[in-house]
Amino acid sequence: MSLEITGTLDKKLPVQSGSSARGPWKKQEFIVNTQEQYPKKVCISVWGEDKVGELERIEEGSLLRIHVNIESREFNGRWYTDVRAWKIENAVSAPSGQGEIPDGQIDDIPW
């Protein structure tokens, strides 16, 4: 399941790392305040050296568009849900081509 969450980066939690049968791993969780009528706090995780490095460059308070996968799994009769980000974008930047003024049309703008 792939979803998109828009919100403000509230807090970055400490980086976690370790080693498994597949080799070393690195994970970081962060808290986002959603942008809706009744805002919610959501804990989201990123896995891997590159994603943790990407999150490191983002400042707290930034408005983000986060693409996530949600997955639940059972362990000893209890269920655990993981919200994992696979893409993080700045939500305030306009897509390329938008917000630009075509050549020769600057005089048409009412100042």
N, C-alpha and C positions, 0 to 999 in steps of 0.2 A: 504494500500500500504506500503510495507516494502522495504527500500533501505539502502544502505551502503555508508557512506561518510568517506573518509580518509583525514585527515588534521591536522594542528597544532593548539593546543588550544591557542588562541590569548588573550582572556580576559574572566573572569568570572564576570557576573553582580551581583548586590546584591540579596540576598535571599528574596523572597516575601512569605508572609504567611497570612492566614486569616481563617475564619470560614464560613461554608456554612450549608445548611440543612443536608448534609451528614456528617458533623463534620469538624474538623480542616484540613487544607491543607497547603502544603509547595511546593514552586516552585523556580527553579533557571534557568536563561538563561545564555548561554555562546556563545562566538563567535569563530568560527573555520575558518581558512584559508585553503581552499582546496588545494590538491596536484595534479594539472593538468597544461596543457600548459598555460591556462589563469586562474590563481587562482581567486577564488571568496570568499567573506566573507559570512558565513551563520550563522544566529542566531538560536540556537537549545535550547530547554528547556528540563528539567528533572522535574518530579513530584514525590512527596512523600519523606518522611524522609530518607529512605534508599538510594534512587538515589541521593538526594542532598548531603548526607554524602559521597557517593562514589565520586562524583564530587569534593568535598572539598579536598580529598586526592590527586588529580591529579594536578601537577604543570603546570603553564602556560609555553608554549613552547614545551610541550610534543606532540609527534606524535601519533595520535589516530585513531582507526577504530571505527566508531560510526554507530550503527544500528538504523535507525529511521523509524517512521511512519509519513506520511504526510496526513493531513486532512484539508479540507476547510469547512467553514460554513457561512451561510448568517445571517446577523442581520440588520434589518432596511434598506434593499436594498443594503447593502455593504457586500463584501465577505472578510473573514479573514482566513488566512492559518496558521496552526500550524505545526512546525517540532519538533516532540517529540522523544527524545532518549529513547530506551528501553534496550540498551546494549552498554557499552563503554569498549573498549579493547585497550591495548597498541599495537600500530601498528609495533613496532620494534622488539618485541620478536618473536622468531621462534616457530612454533607449536611444541609440544612435539615430540621427536624422531628425529627432524631435527637438523642438526648442531652438533650432537653427533658423536663421533668416536667409532665404534665397537671395542670391546676388541681384541687385537692381530693385529690390522691393522694400528697402529700408525707408524710402520716402512714404510708403503706404501706411506706416505705423503711426497712429495718433499719439503724439507726445504730449 
